[in-house]
């Protein structure tokens, strides 16, 4: 394919104020075979009317009830691959400004190998234009999905080579039709947080690769919808990665992860929130943790060997 069709999916929940910059930056892209679709995920701020009036060339996919991050994007993936006959889908947050070359550079790397199922690039801070937020995720021998590669570093060309990544954030990520048809989309068990971790884990087991395209970049405003330290984020942080690793690790490997997670992510984080009088966050950390355990037992993913 010399000119594959791409659908850019932008998910938005009451984010009308963010869409002007994100949509405009994608419209300016130099790639000549793409469509933009905004998924209005149950917004009540007039997002649908705003997009229709200001950006008539942009497809609007209206969902009456918010389906969360994974559920909202699944509606878009179904539209793009099954109705719009796209070869690739570019998943994107709404709080971004995309570089003019982002689509062409992602496609350039994607088309080098049919097993290049996910393609990411440089995510830089919107307020600090040359500082990395992420260029992929490192491997961790216990958590499996490690921290952000490059976080807080100045871009001096140190990440300018095409490379395979263990995992990656999905602030923006190109997805191939082949991967979608074989692996499916997001698992809606993960309303938000760790949804990409699970999806990428499933894809890797089918032989798909997560590739990094250094010339594809955007600037991210960071957690504009749910907030970086919101209680709901803490709930899903406590719960979702734990569920992913229940699904894919053996009992011995999960046991190592569980006690690290319990000690550092649950005990320590909840004590900090309690000390700071963030009682809702404190409760949500524990609620998410116990929800994850309940899921594991209900789905027969946990035994006594997973703990001792």
C-alpha positions in Angstrom: 0.0 0.0 0.0 1.5 3.3 -1.1 -1.3 5.5 0.2 -3.3 3.6 2.8 -6.5 5.2 4.2 -6.3 6.5 7.7 -9.1 7.6 10.1 -8.1 9.9 12.9 -10.2 9.2 15.9 -10.5 11.9 18.6 -12.4 11.0 21.7 -14.0 13.9 23.6 -16.1 14.1 26.7 -17.2 17.7 27.5 -14.0 18.8 25.8 -15.4 21.2 23.3 -12.9 23.9 24.4 -10.0 21.5 23.5 -11.2 20.5 20.0 -10.4 23.6 18.0 -6.6 23.1 18.4 -6.5 19.4 18.1 -8.8 19.2 15.0 -7.2 22.1 13.3 -3.7 20.6 13.7 -4.8 17.3 12.2 -6.6 19.0 9.3 -3.3 20.7 8.4 -1.5 17.3 8.1 0.3 16.8 4.8 -1.0 13.2 4.3 -3.6 13.0 1.5 -5.8 10.1 2.4 -7.3 10.5 5.8 -10.5 11.4 7.5 -11.1 12.9 11.0 -13.9 11.5 13.2 -14.7 13.0 16.6 -16.3 10.6 19.1 -18.7 12.7 21.3 -18.7 10.4 24.3 -22.0 11.5 26.0 -21.0 15.2 26.2 -23.4 17.8 27.5 -21.4 20.9 26.4 -22.7 21.1 22.8 -19.7 19.2 21.3 -21.7 17.7 18.5 -23.2 21.0 17.3 -19.9 22.8 17.6 -18.0 20.3 15.5 -20.8 20.2 12.8 -20.8 24.0 12.5 -17.1 24.7 12.7 -15.6 21.6 11.0 -18.2 20.4 8.5 -15.6 18.0 6.9 -15.2 16.2 10.2 -17.3 13.1 11.0 -19.1 13.2 14.3 -19.9 10.0 16.1 -22.4 10.8 18.8 -22.8 8.5 21.8 -25.7 9.4 24.1 -24.2 7.9 27.2 -20.5 8.1 28.2 -19.0 4.7 27.6 -15.6 5.5 29.1 -12.3 5.6 27.3 -12.2 2.1 26.0 -15.9 1.9 25.1 -15.9 5.2 23.4 -12.9 4.4 21.2 -14.4 1.0 20.4 -17.3 2.8 18.7 -14.8 4.7 16.7 -12.8 1.6 15.8 -15.9 -0.2 14.6 -16.8 2.8 12.4 -13.3 3.3 11.0 -12.5 -0.3 10.1 -16.0 -1.8 9.5 -17.9 1.1 7.9 -15.2 3.5 6.6 -12.9 0.8 5.2 -9.8 2.3 6.7 -6.4 0.6 6.6 -5.2 2.3 9.7 -6.7 4.2 12.6 -4.9 6.9 14.5 -6.3 7.0 18.1 -5.8 10.4 19.6 -6.6 12.3 22.8 -8.4 15.6 22.4 -6.0 17.7 24.4 -3.2 17.7 21.8 -1.6 19.7 19.0 -0.4 17.4 16.3 2.6 18.0 14.1 1.9 18.4 10.4 3.8 15.3 9.5 2.4 13.0 12.2 0.2 10.8 10.0 2.7 10.4 7.1 5.5 9.5 9.5 3.4 6.9 11.4 2.3 5.3 8.2 5.8 5.2 6.9 6.9 3.0 9.8 3.7 1.0 9.9 4.0 -0.1 6.3 7.5 -1.5 6.7 6.1 -4.7 8.2 2.6 -6.2 8.5 3.4 -7.1 12.1 3.9 -3.5 13.0 0.5 -3.3 14.7 0.9 -0.3 16.9 3.0 2.8 16.0 3.7 5.6 18.4 6.0 8.6 18.3 7.2 11.5 20.4 4.8 13.0 23.0 6.1 16.3 24.3 4.6 18.6 26.9 2.4 21.3 25.5 3.7 24.0 27.9 7.4 22.9 27.4 7.7 22.3 23.7 11.0 20.5 23.7 10.5 18.3 26.8 9.4 14.7 26.5 6.4 13.2 28.2 6.9 9.8 26.7 8.5 8.0 23.7 7.3 4.6 24.8 7.3 2.5 27.9 10.3 0.7 29.4 10.3 -3.0 30.4 10.1 -3.8 34.1 10.9 -7.3 35.3 8.1 -7.3 37.9 5.5 -4.7 36.7 6.2 -5.7 33.1 5.0 -2.3 31.9 7.7 0.1 33.2 7.9 3.9 33.3 7.9 6.3 30.5 11.0 6.4 28.4 12.4 9.9 28.1 10.0 11.5 30.7 11.2 15.1 31.6 14.2 15.0 29.2 15.0 17.6 26.6 14.8 16.5 23.1 18.4 16.5 21.9 18.0 13.8 19.3 18.6 11.0 21.7 15.4 9.2 20.6 15.7 9.7 16.8 15.9 6.1 15.7 13.0 3.8 14.7 12.8 1.2 17.4 10.5 -1.5 18.8 9.0 -0.8 22.2 7.8 -3.2 24.9 4.6 -1.1 25.5 3.5 2.4 24.8 1.0 5.0 26.0 -1.9 5.7 23.7 -2.0 9.5 23.8 -1.7 8.9 20.1 -1.2 5.5 18.5 -1.7 4.2 15.0 -3.4 0.8 14.7 -3.4 -1.5 11.7 -6.5 -3.2 10.3 -4.8 -6.6 10.5 -4.3 -6.2 14.2 -7.9 -5.1 14.8 -9.3 -8.0 12.8 -7.2 -10.6 14.6 -7.1 -9.1 18.2 -10.1 -6.9 18.4 -10.3 -3.5 20.1 -10.1 -2.3 23.7 -11.5 -4.5 26.5 -14.3 -2.5 28.0 -13.5 -4.0 31.4 -10.9 -1.2 31.5 -13.1 1.9 31.5 -10.0 4.0 31.7 -6.3 3.4 32.7 -4.3 0.3 31.6 -6.7 -0.2 28.6 -3.8 0.1 26.2 -1.6 -2.2 28.4 -4.2 -5.0 28.0 -4.7 -4.4 24.3 -1.0 -4.4 23.6 -0.4 -7.5 25.7 -3.0 -9.4 23.7 -1.5 -8.2 20.4 2.0 -9.1 21.4 0.9 -12.6 22.1 -0.3 -12.8 18.5 3.1 -11.6 17.2 2.4 -7.9 16.6 5.0 -5.3 17.4 4.8 -1.9 19.0 7.0 0.4 17.0 8.3 3.9 17.6 8.4 6.5 14.8 10.7 9.4 15.9 9.5 11.9 13.3 5.9 11.6 14.4 5.2 13.9 17.3 2.6 16.0 19.1 2.3 18.2 22.1 0.0 17.0 25.0 -1.8 19.1 27.6 -2.0 16.1 29.9 -5.1 14.7 31.8 -7.4 17.6 30.8 -10.5 15.4 31.0 -10.2 13.4 34.2 -7.4 15.3 35.9 -4.0 14.0 36.8 -4.8 13.4 40.5 -8.5 12.7 40.4 -10.0 10.1 42.8 -11.4 8.1 39.9 -8.0 7.9 38.3 -6.6 6.5 41.5 -9.4 3.9 41.6 -8.5 2.5 38.2 -4.8 2.8 38.7 -5.2 0.5 41.8 -7.4 -1.9 39.9 -6.6 -2.2 36.2 -2.9 -3.0 35.9 -3.5 -5.7 38.5 -6.2 -7.3 36.4 -4.1 -7.2 33.2 -1.3 -9.1 35.0 -3.7 -11.6 36.5 -4.8 -12.4 32.9 -1.3 -12.9 31.4 1.2 -13.8 34.1 1.6 -17.2 35.8 1.1 -17.4 39.6 4.8 -17.1 40.5 5.3 -13.9 38.4 2.0 -12.4 39.6 2.9 -13.0 43.2 6.1 -10.9 42.8 4.0 -8.1 41.3 1.2 -8.3 43.8 3.2 -7.6 46.9 5.1 -4.8 45.2 1.8 -3.2 44.1 0.3 -3.7 47.5 3.2 -2.2 49.3 4.0 0.8 47.0 0.8 1.6 45.1 -1.8 0.8 47.7 -0.3 1.1 51.2 2.1 4.0 50.5 -0.2 5.9 48.2 -3.2 5.6 50.5 -1.2 6.8 53.5 0.0 9.8 51.6 -3.6 10.7 50.6 -4.8 10.2 54.2 -2.1 12.4 55.5 -3.0 15.1 53.0 -6.7 14.8 54.0 -7.6 13.5 50.5 -10.2 11.1 52.0 -12.0 10.4 48.7 -8.7 9.5 47.0 -7.8 7.3 50.0 -11.1 5.4 49.7 -10.9 5.1 46.0 -7.4 3.5 46.2 -8.7 0.8 48.4 -12.0 0.4 46.5 -10.1 -0.1 43.3 -7.8 -2.6 44.9 -10.6 -4.7 46.3 -12.5 -4.4 43.0 -9.5 -5.9 41.2 -9.3 -8.8 43.6 -13.0 -9.4 43.3 -12.7 -9.5 39.5 -9.8 -12.0 39.8 -11.7 -14.4 42.1 -14.9 -14.1 40.1 -13.1 -14.9 36.9 -11.0 -17.7 38.3 -7.8 -15.9 37.7 -6.6 -16.1 41.3 -5.6 -18.9 43.6 -3.7 -19.2 46.9 -0.5 -19.6 44.8 -0.9 -16.1 43.4 -0.3 -14.8 46.9 1.8 -17.3 48.9 
